[in-house]
Amino acid sequence: MTDTATPSVARRLDALPFGRRHLKVLTGSGLGWALDAMDVGLISFIITALIAEWSLETSQASWIASAGFAGMAIGASLGGLLADRFGRRSVFAVTLLVYGLATGASAAVGGLAVLLVLRFIVGLGLGAELPVASTYVSEFAPARIRGRVIVILEAFWAVGWTAAALIGYFVIPQVDEGWRWALLIGAVPAAYALVVRWGLPESARWLERRGRHADADAVVREFEAASPAAAADPASPAAGDPALTAHAAPTPVTTGRGRIGALWSKEFRARTASLWLVWFCVNFSYYGAFIWIPTILYTQGYDLVRSFGFTLIITLAQLPGYAVAAWLIEVWGRRATLSVFLVGSAVAAVVFGTASTEGVIIGAGMALSFFNLGAWGALYAVTPEMYPTSMRGTGAGWAAGVGRIASILAPLSVPPLLLWGGAPALFVVFAIFFAVAAAAAWGLADRKGMALDER
């Protein structure tokens, strides 16, 4: 493939100050992100409620989470490929519609088997949406603040998870069959999908890469019109520094198979290996811990209201974690921020696993929430930057897909690990995975302040 695309669209986007059009893209995508988080978060509370209501064994309950994550693994891999082929916005909207409808349908189930099938369908949509959304927003964000913008996008996850915790606390234990009402609330994304589809622009970088130069120019003109001082912005690192513009070497990624193969080409294989390892380890520890925290507290003698209340308090620490990561990612860079937050997650996991009093449980849980979600923000920021525009969705989607394999295994691993060594051993295992991810982060490319690769 020859590099026929003009760099003008990329340079014009990177020269823009952050304006109201950027804010619309960020909040529009962020609300979808928050709704995704609400769905995933609700499952952690619903599992606990169903163990009590349906008299499920923990091994049976673990399949409720893992079925969703199995769908997410497939959805993430396919979603990235589809986004590179059909566009970011359209795939984003379709994924919201799929999982919103499946979540609403889950409210009517009468048994475990049907619930597992619907959770798998939910996962297909959810898994595809997250890497597509981060790729989409990264392609509009100016280079000098791109990392910060993506961490802010990821911070909407805390909004959604907090909403899930509020529903878990005020609805599920307080209303007869409250878990059904919680799932109905989770169907909101089905309606929001229509807003996303018609209210947001397609990625100008993707349009240009596909040869739709007039459409790409029209999108950029809308952003420039909303920011009249943008054209003269000399602070943009991409506006005049040739060292930060897209690479000139061609990349053979004209087909889906070519895009997948290019992930392991000589140029990208080291960063792909490091990225997949980080995604795998972070997913294992995050979902292993946070999906099961309400149930672990419940089995330790706390009733549903108190265990859900503890989880709500722990969840609130996510927002300051994102805020600190958003600041540091443009100061320290991607690798250092990601690694430090993962080390903090490892330490917090060990303390939480050995906590025996309510104060320590809440304090260590908040620290785990703070560091782990800050790490997630940095990971989502760095992932789209690893690859050129023609394969960015594929690269982000497959990294997320590999991570979802770990999220399938994690809920299934928790019951036997608890039987083997209790909560202390379980959270030491999570800490080890966090530490491995912290080391692997140093194998990633750090493109702080640099223009995206426009090949």
N, C-alpha and C positions, 0 to 999 in steps of 0.2 A: 504494500500500500504506500503510495506516495503522499507526502504531506502537502496537500493542496489547499488546506484551509488557511485563510488569512488570519494573522494574530490580532486584527483590529478589534474584534468583539471582546476577546480576552483582556486586551489592554484597556479598552474603554470601561469594562466592568470593574477592573482592578483600580482604575482611576477615580471611581465614584466614591463620594463619602457615603456613610451609612445614612439612608433616608427612609422616608415613609414607605416606599415600594419594597425596600429590603425588610422593613418591619412587617409588612403584610405577608411576605413570603415566610419569614421566620415564625410569626404567630400562627399563620394558617397551617404550616407544617407542624408547628409545636403543639397545636391543639389536637391534631391527629395523633401525635406522639403521646400526649397525655392520656388520650382515650385508650391507646394501646396499653400503657402502663396500668391504667385502671383495670383493664381486663385481666392482665397477668396478676396484679395484686389481689384482685377479688378471689382468684383461685386459691390463694394461700388461706384465706378465711373460709371459703366454701368447703375445702377439704376437711378442715377442722369440724365444721358443722355437720358434714355428712358422716364423718366417723361416729359422731354422737347419734345422729338421726337414723342412719342406715346400718349402724353397728358394723362398720367396715373395719377390716384389719388394716394396719398401716401399710402392708404390702399392696393391698388392693387400692388404697387411697393414693399411693405413690404413682399408680398408673394414670390417674386423672391428670396430674401435672405432666408426666412423661408423654402422654398421647398428644398433648398440645405442643410440646417441644419437638416431637417427631415431625409434626406438620410444619413447625417453624424451620427445621433443618432443610426440608425440601423446598418450602416457600422462599427462604432466603436465597438458596442457590438459583432457583428458577427466576425469582423476582429480579435479581441483578441482570441476568441475561436478557429478560424481557425489557427492562428499563433501557439497556443499551440498544435494543432493537426498535422499540416502539415509543420511547420517550419516558421521562421521569414522572411527569404529572399524571399521565393516564394510568400508569401502573400503580402509582400511589393511591389514586382514587378507587381503582378496582379492588385493591387489597383491603382498604377500609370497608368497602361494601361486603366483601366475602366474610370477613370475620365478625362484622357487626350483625349480619343476619344470622350467622351460625350461633353466635352468643345468645341472641334473643330466643332462638329455637331451643337452646339448651335449658331454658327455664321451664319447659313443658315435659322434660324427660321423666320417666318413671323408674328407671333402673340404670345400673352402672354401664352396661354394654352400649346403649344408645348415647349416653353422655360421653363415653370415650370416643365414639365416632365423630360426634359434633366437636369435641375439643380438638381432634386432629384437623378438622376443616378450619376451625378458628385459627389454629397454628399456621396453616398454609397462608392465610391472609396476613397475620401478624408478623410472621417471619420475613415475608417479602417487603413489608412496609418500612421497617426500621432502616435497613441499609439504603433503600431507595430514597427515603426522606433525607438522610444525612448527605448522600451524594447530591441530591437536588439543591439543598441549601448551600452546600459548599461551593457549588458552581455559580452562585450569585454573590457570595460574600467577597468583599475586597480582600486582596491577599494579606494586607498588613494586619487585619483583624479576623481573618478567616477562622483560626483556631478558637478564638473567643466566642465567635458567633455560634459555632457548632457545639461548644460546651453549653451555651445558653439554650440552644435547641434541646440538648440532652436533659437540661434542667427541667424541662416540661415533664420528664419522666417522674420527677419528685412530686409534681403537682398531681399527676394521675394516680400515683401510688398513695399519696395522702388522701385523695378522694376515695380510693379503695378502702383505706384504713378507716375513714369516717363512716363509709357504708357498712364496713365490717363491724364497727363498734355500735352504731346507732340503729342499723336495720337488721342484720342477720340474727343476732341473739335476742332482739326485742320483738320481732314479728314472727307469727306462725309461718313456718317454711320461708323464713326471710332470705334464704339463699336463692330462692326462685326470683324474688323481687330484685335482688342484687344483679342477677343475670339479665333481667329485663332492662335495668338501667344500662347495662353494658352494651345494649343494642343501639345506643345513640349513634355510634359511628356510621351506621347504615345511612342515616339521614345526612350526616356531615359529609359523606362521600360526594354528594351532589354539589355541595358548596365548594369542596376542594377542586372538583373537576372543572367547574366553570369560573371559579373566582381567582385562580392562580395562573401565571404564565408558564409556558414550557421553558425548560432550560435553554438559554440562548447559546451556550457552548455546545449543547447536544445538537441543536438545530443547525448550527454552522458546520459541525462535524458531519452531519448528514447531507450537507450540500444545500440546505434551505437558508441561503444567505439573506434573502429579503425578510424572511420571518425572524431570523436572528436579529437583524438590524432593527426591525420594528420593536422587538422586545426591549433591546437596549435603549432605543430612543424613548420609550416610556419611562425607563429609569432615569435617563438624563433629563427629561422634561420635568421630572419631580425633584431633581437636584440641579438647578441651573448653574450652580457654581462648580459643578463636578469637573467640567472639561478642563479647567485650568488648575486642577489639583496637582501640584508638583511632588507631593509627599508619597505618592504611590510608588512602591518599589518596582512595579511592573511597567510603569509608564515610560521609563527611559533607560533602564539598566538591562543591557542585553544578556547579562549573566543569569538573569532571573526569568527570561522568557522561555517558551516551550522548546524542547529539544528538537533538533533538526533531523535526527536519524529516524528512518521509517520503522513502523511497527506492523507486522503482518497480522492484523486482527480484523479482517473483513467479515468473518463469520463467527457464529457462536462457538464452534469447535476451536477456531483460531484464537478467540479471546481466552478460552479456558487454557489452551496450550501455552499461550503467551505468559500466563501467570508463573510458569515454571521455566521460562526462557532464561538465558544467562543473565540478562539485565535485572530480572525481577525475582529470581528464585530465592535469594537470601531474604529479601523483605517479605516474600510470601510465606516462607517457612516460619519466620519470626512472628509474623502477624497471626498466622493460624494457631501457633502455640499459645500466644497471649489470649486470643479469643477463646480457645479451648479451656485454658486454666481459669480465666476469669468467670466464664459461664458456669463451670463446675462448682466453684466456690460460692458465687453469688446466688445462683438458683438453689443449690443445695442448702444454703443457710436461710435465705429469706422466704422461700416457699414453705419451709418447715418451722420457722421460728414460732408462729402462733401455736402449732401443734405440739412442739417441744415444750413450750411453757404450759400448755394445757395438760400434758401427760405428767408434768412435774407437780401438779396439784392445784394450779391456778384455774379458776373457772373461766368460761368463755369470755365474759365481760372483762375480767382483769387481764387475761392473756391478750385479748384484742386491744385493750387500753395500753398495755406496755408496748405492743407493736406500733400503735399510733404514735406514741411519744418517740420511739426509736426512728420511725419514718421521717419525722420532722427534721432530723439532723441531715437529711439529704440535701436540702436547699443550701445551707451554708457550705457544704462540701462542694457543690457545683460552683458556688460563687468564688471560693478560693481557687479552685482549679481554673476557672475562666480567667482570673487575673494572672495566675502563674504561667499559664500555657503560652502567653505572649512575652513572658519575662524569662523563664527558665527554658522554654522550648517544650516540644511534645514529649520527647523521650524521658527527660528528667522529671517532668511533672507526672507522667504516667507511672514511672518506676517508684517515685517517692510515695505516691498515694497507694500503690500496691503493697509496698513494705508496711505502711501504716495499717492497711487492711489485714495483713498477716498478724501483726502484733495484737490488734483489736480482736481478731478471731480467737487467739489463744486465751486472752483475758475473759472473753465472753463465755467460752467453753468451760472455764473453771470457776465462773462466778457462782456464789452461793447465797447472796443477799439481793434484795430487790434493788437497792441503790447501785450495786456493782453491775447487776444485769442490765439495768437501764443505761448506765453510763457507758459500759463497754459496747452495748448494742448501738448506742448513738455514735460512738467512735467508729464502729464497723460500718454503719450507714454513711457517715461523713466521708471516710476514706474510700470506701468501695464505690460510691456513686460519683465521687470526684474522679476516680480512675476511669469509670465508664465514660464520663464526659471527655477525658483526654483520648480515650481509645476511639471513640466515634469521630473525634476531630482528626486524628492522624490517619485513620483508615482510608478515606477517599483520596488523600494526598499521595498515597503510595503508587497510584497508577494514572496513566493518561486518560483523557476524556473518552476515547473510543472503547476503553475496557474498564472504566472506573466503576460502573454499576456492577459488572461481573466480578471484579476484584473484591469490592466491598461485600457483595452478596455471598460469594463463596467463603470468605472469611467468617461472616456471620453464620453461614450454614455449618461450617466445621465447629464453630462454637456451640451451635445448637445440639450437636451430637453429645457434647458434654452435659448440656442441660437436660437431655433425655436420661443420661446415666445418673446424674446427681440425685434426683428424687428417689430413684430406685436403689441407690447406694446408701441412703440415709438410714432406713430401718435396720439392715444388717450391721452397719457401723455402730448404731446406737446399742444394739444387742451385744456387740463385741467389746466396746469400751466406753459406752455412754457418751454424754455430751462432750466431755473433755477430749476424748480420742477423736470424735467426729470433727470438732473444730480445729484440732491440730492438723488433721488431713486437709481441711480447707486452707489453713495457714500455709501449708507446704505448696499447695497449688498457687496461692497468691505469690509466694516467693519465687517460684519458677517463672511466673508471668513477669515479675519485676525484672528478672535477669534477661528474659527474652526481649523485653522492650528495647534494649540497647541494640538490637539487630535491625531496628526500623530506621528508615530515612527520616530525618528531621527537616521539614521544609517551612520552618517558622518564617513568616514574612515573605516567602517566595511565591511566585506565580504558579498556578497549576500547570501541569504538563498538558499541552493542547493537542497532542498527536491523535 
